[in-house]
Amino acid sequence: MKVVILAGGRGTRYDTDKPKYLASIGGKPLIQHLIDIYVKQGYDEIILCLGWKKEETINYFTKSDNNCTITFIDTGLNNNTAKRLKCVERYIEDDAFMLNYADGLANVNLMKLEARHLTNRNVCTLTAVRPYNQFGTLKFNSDGNVIEFEEKPLMKSYINGGFFICNKKIFDWIDENKNQELEKDILVELAKNNQLGAYKHEGYWETLNTVKDELRISNLYHERIANCEVLDWLMI
C-alpha cells in the first residue's frame, strides 16, 4: 500500500526560509522521521507531493538511505491540499492508500488504522487525537475563587490528527478544475455523506508548526537518545 505525503505548502507559522517538514530533529528532517514511522510498520512505498523548495527535499533524499521507494511529484507552488492529492491519482493502483501531512509525528498503529478503515468501508478514515491544551486551566469553588491550577491538560475533544487511509474513490470527490482544500472542502463533504471514519488514537501525537515546536521535539529526541530509549513516535 502506498503512502502519500503532502509536502508542498509553505508553513506560514514556521518563520524560516525552509519548509517546516525539513525542520531538523536530531540531525534528520522531520519528514524523514515521519517516513520512518511508516517504514517500520511495513509501508515502504512513499509518494511525496512537492511544491515550495522541492529541490531541497529531493536533494536530501537522493543522498540518504531510506529503506523505501520514494516517488517525487511536483504538485505546484500554490495548490491547496486536495489539488495536490489529485495530482497523484494516476500513481495509485490499489483500492486504498495511506495519506498524511508532512508536519506531524505519532505512534499510530497503522495496521489497526487500516483494519478500522476496511471494516467500516468509508471513503476516508482519519486519525482522531486529543492534544494537550496550550494553556493551563483554572478550577473554581462555589465562591468563584481559584482553588486549583491544571497545567496544560489533555483536551476533552478530539481533533483531526492526520494519518489518513483513503479509498481511491476519494479522487471522485475532488474537482480537478478547482483549487480545493482537503480539510475545508473534501473532508467536510465526506462527513456530510457519512463517508468519513475515525480511528481514535490515545498515544503520542505531536505536530510542528513553529520554531518553538521544533525545539520541543528536538529536546524530546535528545532525551530519548541519551537514555537509550525508543523514540516516542516509534514506540508502537
GIVENLIN-V740220 format. One line per field, one symbol per residue. ss: DSSP state (H for helix, E for strand, - for the rest). psi: psi as a letter, one per 20 degrees, with the letter a starting at -180 (. if undefined). A space follows every 10 residues. Layout:
BEGIN
ss=???
psi=???
END
This chain:
BEGIN
ss=-EEEEEE--- ---------H HH-EE--EEH HHHHHHHHHH ----EEEEEE ---HHHHHHH HH------EE EEEE------ HHHHHH--HH H----EEEEE E--EEE---H HHHHHHHHHH ---EEEEEE- -E----EEEE -----EEEEE ---E----EE ---EEEEHHH HHH------- -HHHHHHHHH HH---EEEEE ----EEE--- HHHHHHHHHH HHHHHH---- -HHH--
psi=pqoppokiro ohinmrjqqh ijppokiqqg hghghhgggh jjnjopppnr epkhhhgggg hijqoikrpp pppojqhjqr ghggghijgi iohrhqqqqr rjjqqqlpoh hhggggghgi lrhqpropro rppiqqrqqq aiijqpiqpo omrpqhqqro jbmqpqqiih hiipoiiqmq pgghgghghg ghjkjorpop pjbppqqohr hhgggghghg ghggghjlqp qgijm.
END
